[in-house]
Amino acid sequence: MLRPKPSLASTALLVALGLGACNDNRGANGPVIRVGFSTATSATADESAANHQVSVTLSVSGGGTLSAPLTVDVASSDGGALAGTDYTAVATTVTFTAGAVDGAVQLVNVPVLADLLVEGDEDLTLTLSNPSGGGLGAQSTHSVDVTDDETASVSFAAASSATTDESSGTFGVDVELTTSVGATLAEDFTIDVARTGGSATDATDFTFTTANLTFVAGSGDGATLTADIAVIDDADSEGDETVVLELANPSAAAFVGATTTHTATITEDEPALETAGAAVFSDVDGDGAISAGDTLTVPMTIDAVVNATSAAAFDLFVSGDAFGTGATIAAGPGSAEVTVTLGTGATLRARGGYSGSNASANSPSGLDVASALVADALEAAGGWDARTSAARDVVAGFRDSGQTLGTSDSRDVDLGDVDGDGDLDAVFANSGAGNRVWLNDGAGTLTDSGQSLGSSDSRGAALGDVDGDGDLDLVVANYAQANRVWTNDGAGVFTDSGQTLGTANSTDAELADIDSDGDLDLVVPNFAQGNTVWTNDGAGVFTDSGQSLGSDETTCLSLADTDLDGDIDAVFGNYGQVARVWLNDGLGFFTNSGQSLSGLSRDIVTGDIDGDGDPDVVRGRDGANTVWVNDGTGTYSFPGQTLGVDSTLGLVLVDLDGDGDPDLATAEDGAPNRVLWNDGTGTFVDSGFEFGSDDSGAIAAGDLDGDGDLDLVVANEGTANLVHLNSLSGVWGSASLIDTGQTLSSGASNDGELADVDGDGDLDLVVVANGANTLWTNDGSGVFTDAGLSLGTANSTAAAIGDVDGDGDLDIAVANLSQPNAVWKGDGSGGFTDSGLSLGSAASNGIDMGDVDGDGDLDLVVANGSNQPDTVWFNNGGGVFTDSGQTLGATTSTDAKLGDVDRDGDLDLVIAVTGGGCTVWTNDGSGVFSDSGQSLGATDSVRVALADLDRDGALDIVETTSGSVGARVWLNDGLGIFTDTGQTLGTGDQTGVGVADMDADGDLDLVIGADASATTLWLNDGAAAFTDSGIALNATSATSAVLIADLDRDGDRELVGLNAGGADFVCRNE
């Protein structure tokens, strides 16, 4: 059907409506022509772009071209952007000429106007209208975002702040506007500051109302508003507290910066009353135990006021700890101290540091201010209560004994039992006055003996048995006068030997066996003259060796085996030069090692401070004292540790706190003397103990009062010498043996020894058994590992360990039942080689090692069974043994122990005998033994131990038995004559016995093994009367030997039980 041709009128109407051929250029079959924006939106790069171009696109259906021009109008309209302010208004016509193809583009320019207002991004709209020659496409409008290139952010000016103190009143927290350069806000910006947390209490510590802050239009970079906290001075010490603020409810979220949280600290201006350090126990009554009336001094941060005397003001954290019934507290005695006077039944323990948790009973104590402190019970002078801080250790302090020992100018002090009564006496070297001897009553009280030894300018004193008669003699170093030797008659009375040892400026004297001949030689440091070495002939007569060791201004000396080669070396400290190390060749001749330990020295001490088995050096100096660490070969390095700032004239390096490592006590010139704790790695920490304020010249340590801890004696220059008694034994804790769970060899163990055979500073275990003997190495904490060695295959019965060949490491001598006794040579690192020696063919049951002939090497004594005589084997010094030809008895002997029972300076022999008790054989000094005629008991003795059980200085005997009678204790009269105490410990069938101070009360206790019952601990009352502790170990196996030593280096004694049928066991002491 034919469509009628439209009339002119209808055509005009269609064109007017945009639907006719003139609008879309449509003929009967013509293309559709439209025009529109290329995209719906666009954005300027920033305000600095002068023109922003927007694309308009031509669309011709079928990909054709325009046959006639097409025009369209473009106009802008405001959105957020304002014409004339943010951009120039657009009113233009876009033309596509004839021939334009589909997809042709025309650009519309939008002029952008830059400003410095922070107003955010704004928009405008472009609209197409009035097309001619085509129609409008779908996209007839376009939105342009004018990107604001001015920026702004609002944040807290800082993340935190603090008041000066509580009295500061209003404290402002700043909120800051940050803008780009020159920019200002176009309109107001509001934001809130709200409190959201913190430890401070509203209305008690502060007040704060949410702040509504407005940065007004026109505000620029750096504009600051403040939110105020009203701080309340509450006159209470509660520590610093905080108020946490947050930015909230911004009127424009885009303006919120990064720091939206602020912590304001209200600084406490009342100093806290808290504990300030370890609480110090003082054994006020000096009984060596914790008891009513003893005190615990707690250091506080400030002075305290005590309004309620109950000790409940402090908490104890360890189960079973108690201040005791009737315990009270009082302020003092010093400023910022509170003293707890203990009541009945008090229990505390200062055996190491508090573990930091609610530890089990018998653990080291810890305390702090009570968490539930009654108000006003313990408060500061300003009225605020004490508060908790951190758990504090309990440590043992030193109590001034109140003694004043003379008023001479004392330059040195040495301690030793000069009168043979079993306690430590003191000898002082004085300048310009006689040297004095002070005798101890056994409880730590010293009395002047009345002796005045010489009248020289004495600078050093050394006690030692120089003449081999079993008592301590005295060597005195004199300045610019002859050094003297004073011999002891055994009762503490000294006689000048008449020897004059040089006339140099001697500053000290040290005794040691430097030439390995078994007697004490003398090394003397001299000021600005050569240091000298004097050899002893064994009878106390000294001869100058002819050596002159350097020419420095030597002030001090310490002797030690610095290079671990088995002989004694010398470390000299010099005043005007570096300290020097001189190495011994083993025969007493010294060579300068070439080392220079920089800086002057006032005193010098050696000891293993870091637990690695070699002697390190600590030097007292004018100013900071220094620590030098040994690498194990005698080479020293300075790790940078310095101690104190005063002038230290004297040092002593001993274990004062019972933790197994040496601590340091100092004698200071014109300042208080100090104690520094060792942490076990060689790092020292000031204990806070200060005692004396005189010009102290020397210090010595020893157990003066017989309570098992080390006390201090200080020599002062021109004022009385002082005695400070250690309180450690009172809070050391009771013995408690706990099985570690280790099960060592499960064969038939017969005996063993503990010794550091691999040179790593801890004690290893050698076990002899029916079969291969084994070595178990210690990791330092008391945990043993099988070294994998098999030392022989004989049925071995006993072992002794020592350096038999003089090469500086430990060797093993083994007694065998059915084969010759053997010697295994050690290499120092835990390896052993059979020496090939075959020592006898008897059935041996026991063996011991010692220098019986006084030639400086270790000999052997062997106890033999099957009615064969006991034998003595002499060492040639190289570890080769020869039978001395002596036949000591012809019984069945089960054990042998060496010791100087008659105190004549040589080793005697006690033998356990089956069927006849123990026999005692005295030595004539050359290794020839004579039967004393004593037969101690008529029971079957199994094992024997020698030890001073009653603390009288003489070796007593404890023997175990195999019959129905328990262990027996025999006391020595000092001359080697033994008396039965009448005690029977246990019920018989006993085996090994170990002797050690298990409860740290200063006397020796017993651990006794049994064949068919438990191993038991027997506690000594100090006079050799023993009580069963109730501790019973290993009730199911036959214990053949008991070994006791500090296995984990914590200062107490652990136990190894060797079993004849079951696994060996290890118990730690707690």
Helices and strands as residue ranges (DSSP letters): H 8-16, H 21-24, E 33-37, E 41-43, E 51-60, G 61-63, E 70-78, E 91-96, E 105-111, E 117-118, E 122-132, E 135-136, E 141-146, E 152-156, E 160-162, G 166-168, E 170-179, E 184-185, E 189-197, E 206-207, E 211-215, E 224-231, E 241-248, G 253-255, E 261-266, E 279-282, E 295-299, E 304-306, G 311-313, E 314-316, E 328-331, E 337-341, E 366-369, E 378-380, E 392-396, E 398-405, E 410-416, E 425-430, E 435-440, E 446-453, E 458-464, E 473-478, E 484-488, E 494-496, E 510-512, E 521-524, E 532-536, E 542-544, E 554-560, E 569-574, E 580-584, E 590-592, E 603-607, E 616-620, E 625-630, E 636-637, E 642-643, E 648-654, E 663-668, E 673-678, E 684-691, E 696-702, E 711-716, E 721-726, G 728-731, E 737-743, E 749-755, E 764-769, E 774-778, E 784-786, E 796-802, E 811-816, E 822-826, E 832-834, E 844-850, E 859-864, E 871-875, E 881-883, E 893-899, E 908-913, E 917-923, E 929-936, E 941-947, E 956-961, E 967-972, E 978-985, E 990-996, E 1005-1010, E 1015-1020, E 1026-1033, E 1039-1045, E 1054-1059, E 1065-1069
